[in-house]
């Protein structure tokens, strides 16, 4: 549903006369909108149920997609006196971004159904297959029927997604009877303020995503403009990167165990203390990928580098989701939200924290990175973007070995436990006063 749009929307807008710089600005503006909106969607999912929240979001985002297409087709492209078209399209894309709740709420639903992050990688494998297959199918349809087929394809897959959601039964939830979306969101931001480990993971993902913007934003344009390939080739590139990520999603557990000392404690520390060495591995592979991409002189060479997307993105994302899920579960357990000890019910702030991860990666990091890399592309060519991303990945790999980062990841659970204890004491004091 989202993969074809992310892959081909910039190419569609480029065919309407918008420059790469303008497209980078539009992407940055629309994704930054999620900073303010997605925590609200996530809090609604935590409070009122993920399934109902996703169904409402599908309706809004489908209408927003219609609005985006109408505004673009009624505009005149990018050019001096026609800058109002850029502003109009940016506003329309902001509305679509505001309407989408898919990423964090869907991840929270998957984690709840699967009872935690241990099986998340396996489920993400099917998502990766769908992502790659839909990108390839959309690319072929666009080559055959034009960009109009992109919108038909997205509407059809949105309908299919809604039907799949209706087959999932409503889940039994244990939460405070006074909980509202605003109180859930407030709890999540209090946790962000107090937990050093959560802060470190989000900062890492922001930097990682900034570098990955070259792969997400620049590579499709490189295929289309530098090598003049078909849209189906762009779909094949997406499929290669997804297929090569499947083993790393499927076997994330054994891989993470091999890469780390596998220290396991409470649910608070699960996935958190293991994050630094996994980050170092994925950042080094990412640096290699961008170094090779910077030397690509044919589309086949660039296609070959897409095979490194799996060990770069898949391992990193699974580790970050596991870390955030561990923090959310620890909060639910220690604050008494899971009344009967059923881990499946310990999800009061899971969606809210996952929305922060999504914002750090896709909205802030990828949005700002897309804007910067688009300007680099226009002024210095694609090679400069790959080199810049390679440098960022090398710095991130070096930073993951630093004493400061490891100390933050290893000692924050104690501070986190103290924070939760203080919340419980304060709540007991309030009840006593009443």
DRENTI-29304 format. One record per residue (C-alpha): residue number from 1; x negated, y, z. Coordinates in steps of 0.001 Angstrom, whole numbers. Example, Ala and Ser with C-alpha at 12.3 -4.5 7.8 and 13.67 -1.06 7.14 Angstrom:
@num:1&u:-12300&v:-4500&w:7800
@num:2&u:-13670&v:-1060&w:7140
//
This chain:
@num:1&u:0&v:0&w:0
@num:2&u:-2741&v:2479&w:926
@num:3&u:-5658&v:930&w:-992
@num:4&u:-4531&v:1924&w:-4535
@num:5&u:-3803&v:5478&w:-3376
@num:6&u:-7170&v:5896&w:-1675
@num:7&u:-8986&v:4469&w:-4691
@num:8&u:-7149&v:6087&w:-7586
@num:9&u:-5520&v:9280&w:-6265
@num:10&u:-8776&v:11279&w:-6725
@num:11&u:-9067&v:9964&w:-10300
@num:12&u:-5435&v:10883&w:-10979
@num:13&u:-5984&v:14405&w:-9666
@num:14&u:-9226&v:14625&w:-11653
@num:15&u:-7305&v:13769&w:-14810
@num:16&u:-5027&v:16737&w:-14045
@num:17&u:-7990&v:19134&w:-14178
@num:18&u:-9143&v:19378&w:-10561
@num:19&u:-12886&v:19503&w:-9898
@num:20&u:-14672&v:17082&w:-7593
@num:21&u:-15305&v:19923&w:-5121
@num:22&u:-11593&v:20781&w:-5013
@num:23&u:-10725&v:17123&w:-4555
@num:24&u:-13169&v:16868&w:-1668
@num:25&u:-11574&v:19914&w:-42
@num:26&u:-8062&v:18460&w:-521
@num:27&u:-9127&v:15146&w:970
@num:28&u:-10765&v:16870&w:3916
@num:29&u:-7719&v:19031&w:4629
@num:30&u:-5232&v:16186&w:4332
@num:31&u:-7236&v:13763&w:6470
@num:32&u:-7953&v:16357&w:9143
@num:33&u:-4186&v:16745&w:9462
@num:34&u:-4135&v:13265&w:10968
@num:35&u:-6123&v:14569&w:13931
@num:36&u:-2986&v:16249&w:15208
@num:37&u:-329&v:13826&w:13979
@num:38&u:-1603&v:10261&w:14322
@num:39&u:-1929&v:10354&w:18137
@num:40&u:1783&v:11195&w:18210
@num:41&u:2636&v:8245&w:15955
@num:42&u:415&v:5952&w:18058
@num:43&u:1988&v:7113&w:21326
@num:44&u:5436&v:6444&w:19836
@num:45&u:4269&v:2954&w:18899
@num:46&u:2993&v:2318&w:22436
@num:47&u:6195&v:3624&w:23974
@num:48&u:9007&v:2598&w:21627
@num:49&u:7494&v:-326&w:19723
@num:50&u:5112&v:-630&w:16791
@num:51&u:7603&v:-2170&w:14361
@num:52&u:10214&v:596&w:14627
@num:53&u:7512&v:3265&w:14405
@num:54&u:6036&v:1735&w:11243
@num:55&u:9446&v:1448&w:9546
@num:56&u:10166&v:5127&w:10178
@num:57&u:6707&v:6046&w:8917
@num:58&u:7241&v:4126&w:5666
@num:59&u:10364&v:6164&w:4926
@num:60&u:8618&v:9483&w:5558
@num:61&u:5450&v:8580&w:3642
@num:62&u:7430&v:7357&w:617
@num:63&u:9239&v:10676&w:411
@num:64&u:5953&v:12513&w:906
@num:65&u:4399&v:10583&w:-2005
@num:66&u:7263&v:11712&w:-4237
@num:67&u:6634&v:15291&w:-3137
@num:68&u:2907&v:15056&w:-3876
@num:69&u:3563&v:13817&w:-7396
@num:70&u:6173&v:16506&w:-8043
@num:71&u:3861&v:19320&w:-6893
@num:72&u:905&v:18041&w:-8926
@num:73&u:2887&v:17546&w:-12138
@num:74&u:4440&v:21015&w:-11803
@num:75&u:1011&v:22672&w:-11306
@num:76&u:-1644&v:23691&w:-13809
@num:77&u:-4762&v:22159&w:-12369
@num:78&u:-7871&v:23763&w:-10968
@num:79&u:-9118&v:26985&w:-12411
@num:80&u:-9724&v:30612&w:-11426
@num:81&u:-6239&v:32114&w:-11555
@num:82&u:-4571&v:28800&w:-10815
@num:83&u:-5960&v:28254&w:-7321
@num:84&u:-2402&v:28349&w:-6002
@num:85&u:-2073&v:24849&w:-7482
@num:86&u:-4908&v:23630&w:-5259
@num:87&u:-3226&v:25102&w:-2186
@num:88&u:143&v:23586&w:-3119
@num:89&u:-1331&v:20136&w:-3661
@num:90&u:-3264&v:20400&w:-402
@num:91&u:-59&v:21208&w:1495
@num:92&u:1735&v:18279&w:-123
@num:93&u:-1109&v:15901&w:757
@num:94&u:-1082&v:17232&w:4322
@num:95&u:2579&v:16255&w:4533
@num:96&u:1799&v:12741&w:3265
@num:97&u:-1026&v:12386&w:5790
@num:98&u:1314&v:13530&w:8548
@num:99&u:3896&v:10934&w:7530
@num:100&u:1530&v:7957&w:7628
@num:101&u:1230&v:5934&w:10823
@num:102&u:6&v:2717&w:9206
@num:103&u:-3600&v:2327&w:10316
@num:104&u:-3681&v:2639&w:14137
@num:105&u:-129&v:1422&w:14791
@num:106&u:-533&v:-1548&w:12469
@num:107&u:-3830&v:-2497&w:14153
@num:108&u:-2138&v:-2240&w:17554
@num:109&u:661&v:-4516&w:16326
@num:110&u:-1837&v:-7085&w:15031
@num:111&u:-3803&v:-7042&w:18293
@num:112&u:-593&v:-7475&w:20299
@num:113&u:705&v:-10345&w:18167
@num:114&u:-2665&v:-12102&w:18181
@num:115&u:-3172&v:-11457&w:21903
@num:116&u:-6370&v:-9472&w:21610
@num:117&u:-9390&v:-8681&w:19472
@num:118&u:-10850&v:-12189&w:19346
@num:119&u:-8724&v:-13133&w:16319
@num:120&u:-8653&v:-9650&w:14796
@num:121&u:-11438&v:-10349&w:12286
@num:122&u:-9603&v:-13344&w:10873
@num:123&u:-6433&v:-11331&w:10375
@num:124&u:-8403&v:-8494&w:8846
@num:125&u:-9639&v:-11003&w:6253
@num:126&u:-6130&v:-11202&w:4790
@num:127&u:-5884&v:-7426&w:4868
@num:128&u:-9161&v:-7212&w:2983
@num:129&u:-7919&v:-9654&w:356
@num:130&u:-4762&v:-7605&w:-92
@num:131&u:-6817&v:-4387&w:-233
@num:132&u:-9085&v:-5725&w:-2969
@num:133&u:-6350&v:-7467&w:-4951
@num:134&u:-4080&v:-4413&w:-4879
@num:135&u:-6937&v:-2157&w:-6014
@num:136&u:-7715&v:-4474&w:-8905
@num:137&u:-4060&v:-4888&w:-9875
@num:138&u:-3421&v:-1138&w:-9697
@num:139&u:-6514&v:-437&w:-11836
@num:140&u:-5335&v:-2835&w:-14546
@num:141&u:-1808&v:-1400&w:-14493
@num:142&u:-3147&v:2143&w:-14774
@num:143&u:-5249&v:1153&w:-17800
@num:144&u:-2171&v:-385&w:-19412
@num:145&u:581&v:2071&w:-18521
@num:146&u:-1100&v:5231&w:-17204
@num:147&u:-1168&v:6794&w:-13759
@num:148&u:2613&v:6576&w:-13436
@num:149&u:2137&v:2893&w:-12678
@num:150&u:180&v:3843&w:-9539
@num:151&u:3275&v:5315&w:-7902
@num:152&u:5531&v:2432&w:-8915
@num:153&u:3003&v:8&w:-7456
@num:154&u:2798&v:1903&w:-4145
@num:155&u:6592&v:2071&w:-3785
@num:156&u:6909&v:-1663&w:-4490
@num:157&u:4235&v:-2629&w:-1943
@num:158&u:5758&v:-268&w:647
@num:159&u:9091&v:-2064&w:253
@num:160&u:7337&v:-5430&w:623
@num:161&u:5541&v:-4198&w:3758
@num:162&u:8837&v:-3055&w:5288
@num:163&u:10380&v:-6463&w:4600
@num:164&u:7434&v:-8169&w:6293
@num:165&u:7838&v:-5931&w:9348
@num:166&u:11494&v:-6922&w:9652
@num:167&u:10473&v:-10570&w:10029
@num:168&u:8437&v:-9797&w:13176
@num:169&u:10578&v:-10130&w:16331
@num:170&u:10636&v:-7309&w:18843
@num:171&u:8028&v:-7937&w:21520
@num:172&u:8700&v:-7972&w:25240
@num:173&u:6919&v:-5010&w:26782
@num:174&u:5982&v:-4245&w:30403
@num:175&u:5499&v:-526&w:30904
@num:176&u:6395&v:2188&w:33336
@num:177&u:10144&v:2881&w:33147
@num:178&u:9394&v:6597&w:33050
@num:179&u:6897&v:6319&w:30185
@num:180&u:7436&v:8634&w:27217
@num:181&u:5434&v:9254&w:24073
@num:182&u:3995&v:12435&w:25573
@num:183&u:2985&v:10741&w:28851
@num:184&u:1373&v:7847&w:26972
@num:185&u:-580&v:10250&w:24786
@num:186&u:-1621&v:12196&w:27893
@num:187&u:-2945&v:9011&w:29519
@num:188&u:-4945&v:8232&w:26403
@num:189&u:-6600&v:11647&w:26315
@num:190&u:-7361&v:11478&w:30041
@num:191&u:-9118&v:8206&w:29347
@num:192&u:-11040&v:9799&w:26472
@num:193&u:-12183&v:12588&w:28788
@num:194&u:-13379&v:10219&w:31517
@num:195&u:-14803&v:7181&w:29722
@num:196&u:-18364&v:7616&w:28424
@num:197&u:-18289&v:4351&w:26517
@num:198&u:-15184&v:5381&w:24570
@num:199&u:-16804&v:8738&w:23802
@num:200&u:-19972&v:7039&w:22560
@num:201&u:-18084&v:4599&w:20298
@num:202&u:-16000&v:7387&w:18745
@num:203&u:-19087&v:9553&w:18154
@num:204&u:-20886&v:6626&w:16524
@num:205&u:-17950&v:5919&w:14217
@num:206&u:-17723&v:9581&w:13226
@num:207&u:-21357&v:9610&w:12073
@num:208&u:-21082&v:6189&w:10448
@num:209&u:-17987&v:7240&w:8509
@num:210&u:-19615&v:10510&w:7431
@num:211&u:-22304&v:8468&w:5689
@num:212&u:-19788&v:5985&w:4261
@num:213&u:-17933&v:8829&w:2509
@num:214&u:-20355&v:8385&w:-377
@num:215&u:-19081&v:4844&w:-915
@num:216&u:-15433&v:5813&w:-426
@num:217&u:-15316&v:9083&w:-2373
@num:218&u:-18334&v:9415&w:-4682
@num:219&u:-18758&v:5894&w:-6094
@num:220&u:-15344&v:5866&w:-7895
@num:221&u:-16256&v:9153&w:-9591
@num:222&u:-19708&v:7810&w:-10428
@num:223&u:-18163&v:4881&w:-12285
@num:224&u:-15711&v:7129&w:-14107
@num:225&u:-17852&v:10177&w:-14931
@num:226&u:-21464&v:9033&w:-14993
@num:227&u:-20952&v:5583&w:-16508
@num:228&u:-17577&v:6229&w:-18229
@num:229&u:-16117&v:2852&w:-17223
@num:230&u:-12452&v:1819&w:-17180
@num:231&u:-10220&v:2090&w:-14118
@num:232&u:-10202&v:-1695&w:-13999
@num:233&u:-13962&v:-1533&w:-13358
@num:234&u:-13240&v:640&w:-10345
@num:235&u:-10792&v:-2013&w:-9179
@num:236&u:-13420&v:-4717&w:-9693
@num:237&u:-15884&v:-2692&w:-7605
@num:238&u:-13345&v:-2511&w:-4787
@num:239&u:-12657&v:-6237&w:-5098
@num:240&u:-16366&v:-7104&w:-4896
@num:241&u:-16848&v:-5049&w:-1745
@num:242&u:-13763&v:-6602&w:-142
@num:243&u:-14536&v:-10212&w:-1077
@num:244&u:-18075&v:-9870&w:251
@num:245&u:-16660&v:-8588&w:3528
@num:246&u:-14367&v:-11585&w:4083
@num:247&u:-17020&v:-13886&w:5636
@num:248&u:-18021&v:-11137&w:8062
@num:249&u:-14406&v:-10510&w:9084
@num:250&u:-13666&v:-14243&w:9381
@num:251&u:-16741&v:-15150&w:11408
@num:252&u:-17151&v:-11971&w:13401
@num:253&u:-17171&v:-13897&w:16690
@num:254&u:-20134&v:-16190&w:15862
@num:255&u:-21965&v:-13365&w:14082
@num:256&u:-21631&v:-10994&w:17042
@num:257&u:-22768&v:-13756&w:19381
@num:258&u:-25862&v:-14327&w:17242
@num:259&u:-26680&v:-10612&w:17094
@num:260&u:-26303&v:-9940&w:20809
@num:261&u:-27076&v:-11497&w:24142
@num:262&u:-23294&v:-12162&w:24382
@num:263&u:-22889&v:-10599&w:27804
@num:264&u:-19269&v:-11053&w:28813
@num:265&u:-17550&v:-9700&w:31855
@num:266&u:-14138&v:-8228&w:32398
@num:267&u:-11864&v:-7110&w:29621
@num:268&u:-13214&v:-3604&w:30138
@num:269&u:-16709&v:-4548&w:29009
@num:270&u:-15700&v:-7046&w:26325
@num:271&u:-16960&v:-5740&w:23006
@num:272&u:-18421&v:-2579&w:24567
@num:273&u:-21794&v:-3732&w:25830
@num:274&u:-22363&v:-5641&w:22592
@num:275&u:-21691&v:-2665&w:20345
@num:276&u:-25178&v:-1128&w:20068
@num:277&u:-27051&v:-4067&w:18462
@num:278&u:-24168&v:-4694&w:16048
@num:279&u:-24214&v:-1038&w:15077
@num:280&u:-27946&v:-1203&w:14425
@num:281&u:-27490&v:-4187&w:12105
@num:282&u:-24651&v:-2602&w:10101
@num:283&u:-26441&v:750&w:9838
@num:284&u:-29629&v:-876&w:8493
@num:285&u:-27648&v:-2801&w:5869
@num:286&u:-25847&v:432&w:4985
@num:287&u:-29148&v:2243&w:4548
@num:288&u:-30317&v:-510&w:2201
@num:289&u:-27092&v:-270&w:228
@num:290&u:-27373&v:3477&w:-331
@num:291&u:-31083&v:3262&w:-1121
@num:292&u:-30354&v:758&w:-3887
@num:293&u:-27330&v:2737&w:-5121
@num:294&u:-29439&v:5868&w:-5503
@num:295&u:-31531&v:4014&w:-8100
@num:296&u:-28582&v:2577&w:-10066
@num:297&u:-28968&v:3444&w:-13745
@num:298&u:-26217&v:1152&w:-15100
@num:299&u:-22701&v:316&w:-13900
@num:300&u:-23795&v:-3285&w:-13315
@num:301&u:-26463&v:-2164&w:-10842
@num:302&u:-23900&v:-53&w:-8974
@num:303&u:-21449&v:-2967&w:-8982
@num:304&u:-24102&v:-5220&w:-7451
@num:305&u:-24612&v:-2868&w:-4494
@num:306&u:-20911&v:-3177&w:-3619
@num:307&u:-21717&v:-6657&w:-2279
@num:308&u:-23401&v:-4986&w:717
@num:309&u:-20144&v:-3354&w:1801
@num:310&u:-19177&v:-6434&w:3833
@num:311&u:-22084&v:-6530&w:6286
@num:312&u:-22035&v:-2729&w:6431
@num:313&u:-18380&v:-1973&w:7146
@num:314&u:-16787&v:-5246&w:8305
@num:315&u:-19129&v:-5941&w:11210
@num:316&u:-19090&v:-2328&w:12345
@num:317&u:-15309&v:-1989&w:12255
@num:318&u:-14592&v:-5285&w:14050
@num:319&u:-17048&v:-4349&w:16792
@num:320&u:-15535&v:-909&w:17281
@num:321&u:-11981&v:-2308&w:17404
@num:322&u:-13111&v:-4918&w:19950
@num:323&u:-14715&v:-2206&w:22067
@num:324&u:-11638&v:28&w:22042
@num:325&u:-9299&v:-2907&w:22649
@num:326&u:-11402&v:-3945&w:25656
@num:327&u:-11121&v:-464&w:27159
@num:328&u:-7349&v:-362&w:26546
@num:329&u:-6832&v:-3766&w:28128
@num:330&u:-8908&v:-2810&w:31134
@num:331&u:-6828&v:325&w:31612
@num:332&u:-3548&v:-1617&w:31418
@num:333&u:-4744&v:-4321&w:33827
@num:334&u:-6251&v:-2039&w:36464
@num:335&u:-3449&v:514&w:36440
@num:336&u:-849&v:-2221&w:37031
@num:337&u:957&v:-1875&w:33724
@num:338&u:843&v:-5627&w:32979
@num:339&u:3103&v:-6681&w:35824
@num:340&u:3054&v:-10427&w:35248
@num:341&u:-540&v:-10761&w:34103
@num:342&u:474&v:-11510&w:30513
@num:343&u:-2309&v:-10047&w:28378
@num:344&u:121&v:-9761&w:25479
@num:345&u:1907&v:-7007&w:27399
@num:346&u:-1234&v:-5014&w:28222
@num:347&u:-889&v:-2565&w:25376
@num:348&u:344&v:651&w:26945
@num:349&u:-2472&v:2809&w:25511
@num:350&u:-3849&v:435&w:22890
@num:351&u:-2274&v:2198&w:19915
@num:352&u:-3220&v:5612&w:21298
@num:353&u:-6886&v:4644&w:21669
@num:354&u:-6931&v:2958&w:18250
@num:355&u:-5545&v:6168&w:16765
@num:356&u:-8566&v:7973&w:18215
@num:357&u:-10841&v:5428&w:16534
@num:358&u:-8990&v:5875&w:13250
@num:359&u:-9232&v:9640&w:13560
@num:360&u:-12944&v:9531&w:14337
@num:361&u:-13634&v:7287&w:11346
@num:362&u:-11134&v:8058&w:8606
@num:363&u:-9991&v:11594&w:9376
@num:364&u:-12908&v:13466&w:10926
@num:365&u:-15912&v:11509&w:9673
@num:366&u:-14620&v:10502&w:6259
@num:367&u:-12800&v:13795&w:5722
@num:368&u:-15775&v:16005&w:6515
@num:369&u:-18161&v:13588&w:4820
@num:370&u:-16026&v:13576&w:1680
@num:371&u:-16090&v:17369&w:1524
@num:372&u:-19877&v:17592&w:2008
@num:373&u:-20680&v:14736&w:-368
@num:374&u:-18341&v:16142&w:-3042
@num:375&u:-20257&v:19416&w:-2974
@num:376&u:-23542&v:17512&w:-3189
@num:377&u:-22174&v:15554&w:-6141
@num:378&u:-21151&v:18673&w:-8045
@num:379&u:-24411&v:20522&w:-7379
@num:380&u:-27073&v:17801&w:-7315
@num:381&u:-25552&v:14628&w:-8735
@num:382&u:-24610&v:11269&w:-7205
@num:383&u:-28178&v:10278&w:-6347
@num:384&u:-28414&v:13026&w:-3720
@num:385&u:-25267&v:11698&w:-2025
@num:386&u:-26679&v:8182&w:-1777
@num:387&u:-29996&v:9435&w:-435
@num:388&u:-28266&v:11608&w:2182
@num:389&u:-26119&v:8678&w:3333
@num:390&u:-29189&v:6438&w:3480
@num:391&u:-30929&v:8946&w:5748
@num:392&u:-27923&v:9214&w:8064
@num:393&u:-27706&v:5426&w:8350
@num:394&u:-31408&v:5185&w:9224
@num:395&u:-31008&v:7825&w:11930
@num:396&u:-27981&v:5987&w:13292
@num:397&u:-29877&v:2694&w:13353
@num:398&u:-32709&v:4371&w:15234
@num:399&u:-30293&v:6065&w:17631
@num:400&u:-28629&v:2756&w:18474
@num:401&u:-31902&v:1571&w:20010
@num:402&u:-32270&v:4624&w:22221
@num:403&u:-32243&v:4261&w:26000
@num:404&u:-29539&v:6928&w:26280
@num:405&u:-27017&v:5131&w:24078
@num:406&u:-27559&v:1746&w:25698
@num:407&u:-27270&v:3320&w:29154
@num:408&u:-23931&v:4907&w:28215
@num:409&u:-22530&v:1664&w:26849
@num:410&u:-23754&v:-434&w:29766
@num:411&u:-22860&v:1782&w:32746
@num:412&u:-19600&v:3376&w:31691
@num:413&u:-17334&v:466&w:32800
@num:414&u:-18186&v:1254&w:36431
@num:415&u:-17265&v:4903&w:35964
@num:416&u:-14149&v:3776&w:34124
@num:417&u:-13142&v:1495&w:36998
@num:418&u:-13638&v:4341&w:39463
@num:419&u:-11413&v:6542&w:37306
@num:420&u:-8606&v:3958&w:37176
@num:421&u:-8883&v:3413&w:40935
@num:422&u:-8489&v:7142&w:41486
@num:423&u:-5361&v:7125&w:39322
@num:424&u:-3864&v:4281&w:41363
@num:425&u:-4674&v:6008&w:44657
@num:426&u:-3138&v:9241&w:43390
@num:427&u:-1&v:7388&w:42244
@num:428&u:340&v:5642&w:45605
@num:429&u:-46&v:8971&w:47358
@num:430&u:2692&v:10480&w:45220
@num:431&u:5051&v:7590&w:45927
@num:432&u:4317&v:7875&w:49662
@num:433&u:5133&v:11571&w:49593
@num:434&u:8438&v:10843&w:47896
//
